[in-house]
Amino acid sequence: MTPEIWAAELEREGKAVLPLRRRPFIFPLCILGLLCVAKTMDLISTIRSESAWGMGGSFDIAVLILVGSALLVMGWCVFRRVPAVTIDATGVRSGRRSVSWVDVHTVERQLGASATLVSDGKPIRIGKMHVAEPDALTAWLRSLVERKRIR
């Protein structure tokens, strides 16, 4: 998406929503899926063997539960595309965090994040998992902050 699309959506609907992008999560989901399959195979071979379980079987169960849970949570977030970043006339909201335009001091481009809105409270980071063009997002948010300050 481009700043023109975000601006048009903001004008038309009163808010611009940046949903979670799915592409950055394809590789991690595949790795977690393969790890789940590998640990399930280890667990099945441990159950089939007539020897004592030992620490290996217990470790396989613990890792399978942990990796399976992470796979389910990440998969659900990617499927639902949450948390989404919402930009409207009052400010920016990401998940439970929100900051109003009045409270935004600066918009910075930081390593690992597309844009960071710095305010008195905790900063809101909009990561690369929401936008493909981080520099365009930073410039657009800076122009929005300046426009809100002029009014």
N, C-alpha and C positions, 0 to 999 in steps of 0.2 A: 504494500500500500504506500501511497505517496502523500505528502502534505496537502496536495490539492484534494485528494479523496477525503482525507480527515477533515479538512476545512468545510467541504461540501456537506459531509455527514453532520458536522457540528451545527452548521447553519440550518439544514433541513430538519433534523430530528432533535436538535437541542443538546445533543451529546455525541461524542465520538467514542466508540468502543473498540479497544485493541484486544481481541481475543488471543488466547494462547496459540502460537504457531505449532503445528504438529511435526513439521520436518525436523527440528532439532532433537526430537525425542525418539525418532525411529531407531537409531543405532543403540542408545541405551536400553530401549525396550527389547530389542533383539538380543542383546547381551544378557539381560536379566532372564529372558525366556530360555536361552540356551543354558544358562546356569541352573535354572529350575529343572530343565530336562536332565541335565547331567547329575544333579543331586538326587533326583527321583530314581534314575537308573542305579546310582550307588546304593540308595536305600533299598531298592528292590533286590539287588544282588546280596545285600547284607541280610535281608529277611529270608531269602531263599537258602542261604548257607546255613548249615546246621551248627556252626560254631557260635560261641558266645558273642553278644553284641559288642561289648566293650565301648570305648570312647568314640570309635569311628561312627557307629550307628547313631549314637546320641548327637554327635556333632552334625551328621547329615540331616537329622530331623530339625535341629535348631537352625541350620543354614537354610534349609528348605522353607521353613516357616518365615524366616526373616526375608529371604529373597522373594518368596511368593507374595508376601504382604506388600513389599515395595513395588513389585510388578503390578499388583492389583490397584494400588493407590495411584501410581503413575499412569497406568492405563486408563483409569477412571477420569483423572484430570485431563488427559489428552483427549479422551473421547468427548468429555463435556466442555473442553476448552476453557477451563477455569484455573486460576483466577484471571479474570479479565481486568484490564485497566480502563476506567471510564473517565473521560475528560468532558466536563460540561461547564456551564456558566459560573458555577460556584467554586469549582476547583478540580482536583484530580483524586480519584479513588482507586485503590488497588487492594482487593481483598477487603480486609477490615480497616485498613489504614486509609486515611484521607487527609488532604491538606487543601485549604482554601487559597485562592489566588492572592488574597491580601497577605497571607503568612509566608508566601514563597519569597525567599531572598534572592536566590540565583538558580539557574538551571545549568548543571555541569555535565560534561561528558567524561565519564570515568572508565577506567579499565575494567572490563567485565560487565559493564552496564551500558545500555544505550543512552540513557539520560537519568540524572538524579536531580530531583527537586529538593533543594535545601531549604528548610524552614526552621522555626524554633524547636519543634518537636523532632521526632525521628524522620530522617529523609525518606522519600519514596523513590525507589529505584525501579525504573522500567527497563527490563533486561532485553537481551537479544532474542529471548524466547517469545517476545511479543511483536517485534518489528525486525524487518530485514535490513532497513536503511537507518542505522543509528544516528548518523550525522544529520539526516533530514528531520528526524524526530526531535533532536536537540534544538535545531534551528527553529522549527515550528513552535515548540514549547516556549522558547525564548521570546518569539514574536507575540505569543498569547499573553505571556507575563507582562510584556511591555504595554500591550493594548489594555490590559486590565488595570495597570497602574495609571494610565493616562485618564481613564474614565473616572 
